[in-house]
Amino acid sequence: MPDDEGHPAVEEMRLGPVLAALADPLRRRVVRELAAAPDGTARTCSSFALPVSKATVTHHFRALREAGLIQQVSRGNSRMASLRRADLEQRFPGLLGMVAAEPEG
């Protein structure tokens, strides 16, 4: 059962929702940027400068969180997002490598 913030446990992560979340190019960009950063890096949603409205940014990050791709933690007025790298490698070995290797554009 997902926690209060909507993060699924590792054993609850399913390939369908993960692939659905990664189907969107902006969400893949977020995952790619987090995958390129050192492990444990946490960034605000606005730091990704997605070319969409704030409501759409919220939607994208909720999709990533509920699929299990990112962990979000509230910090004052913002939410910090970090990649669930170890959980993803455990559940779907090699998936992050494929996303990270995809050329932008």
C-alpha positions in Angstrom: 0.0 0.0 0.0 1.4 3.4 -0.9 2.4 5.7 1.9 0.6 8.9 2.9 2.4 10.8 0.1 1.5 8.2 -2.6 4.9 6.5 -2.8 4.5 2.8 -3.5 6.7 0.3 -1.7 9.3 -1.5 -3.9 7.3 -4.7 -4.1 4.2 -2.6 -5.2 6.0 -1.0 -8.1 4.5 -2.3 -11.4 6.0 -2.1 -14.9 2.8 -0.7 -16.5 2.5 2.4 -14.4 6.3 3.0 -14.6 6.2 2.7 -18.4 3.1 4.9 -18.5 4.9 7.6 -16.4 8.0 7.4 -18.7 5.8 7.6 -21.8 5.8 11.4 -21.5 8.9 13.1 -22.8 8.9 15.8 -20.0 8.7 13.1 -17.3 11.6 11.2 -19.0 13.6 14.4 -19.0 13.1 14.7 -15.2 14.2 11.1 -14.7 17.1 11.5 -17.0 18.3 14.7 -15.2 18.0 13.0 -11.8 19.8 9.9 -13.1 22.7 12.0 -14.3 23.1 13.7 -10.9 24.9 12.1 -8.0 22.9 9.5 -6.0 20.7 11.2 -3.4 20.4 14.5 -5.3 17.1 16.2 -4.4 15.8 19.1 -6.5 12.7 21.3 -6.4 10.1 20.7 -9.1 10.7 24.3 -10.4 14.4 23.6 -10.9 13.6 21.5 -13.9 12.1 24.5 -15.7 9.5 22.5 -17.5 7.8 24.6 -20.2 4.3 24.0 -18.8 2.0 25.5 -16.2 2.5 24.9 -12.5 -0.6 22.7 -12.4 0.8 20.5 -15.2 4.2 20.3 -13.4 2.3 19.1 -10.3 0.5 16.5 -12.5 3.8 15.2 -13.9 5.5 14.9 -10.6 2.5 13.1 -9.1 2.6 10.6 -12.0 6.4 10.0 -11.4 5.8 9.7 -7.6 2.8 7.3 -7.8 4.7 5.1 -10.3 7.5 4.9 -7.8 10.2 6.6 -10.0 10.8 9.5 -7.5 10.5 10.2 -3.8 9.1 13.6 -2.9 9.6 15.4 0.5 8.1 18.7 1.5 10.5 21.4 2.5 8.7 24.6 3.5 6.9 26.0 0.5 8.4 23.5 -2.0 8.8 19.8 -2.6 12.1 18.1 -3.2 12.3 15.3 -5.7 14.9 12.6 -5.7 15.2 9.5 -7.9 14.5 6.1 -6.3 17.6 4.7 -8.0 18.2 1.7 -5.7 14.5 0.7 -5.7 14.3 1.0 -9.5 17.5 -1.0 -10.0 16.2 -3.7 -7.7 12.7 -3.9 -9.3 13.6 -3.2 -12.9 17.3 -3.8 -13.5 18.6 -1.8 -16.4 15.6 0.5 -16.9 17.3 3.6 -15.6 20.3 3.0 -17.8 18.0 2.9 -20.9 16.3 6.1 -19.9 19.6 7.8 -19.1 21.0 6.7 -22.5 18.1 8.1 -24.5 19.2 11.2 -26.5 17.3 14.4 -25.7 15.0 15.8 -28.2 
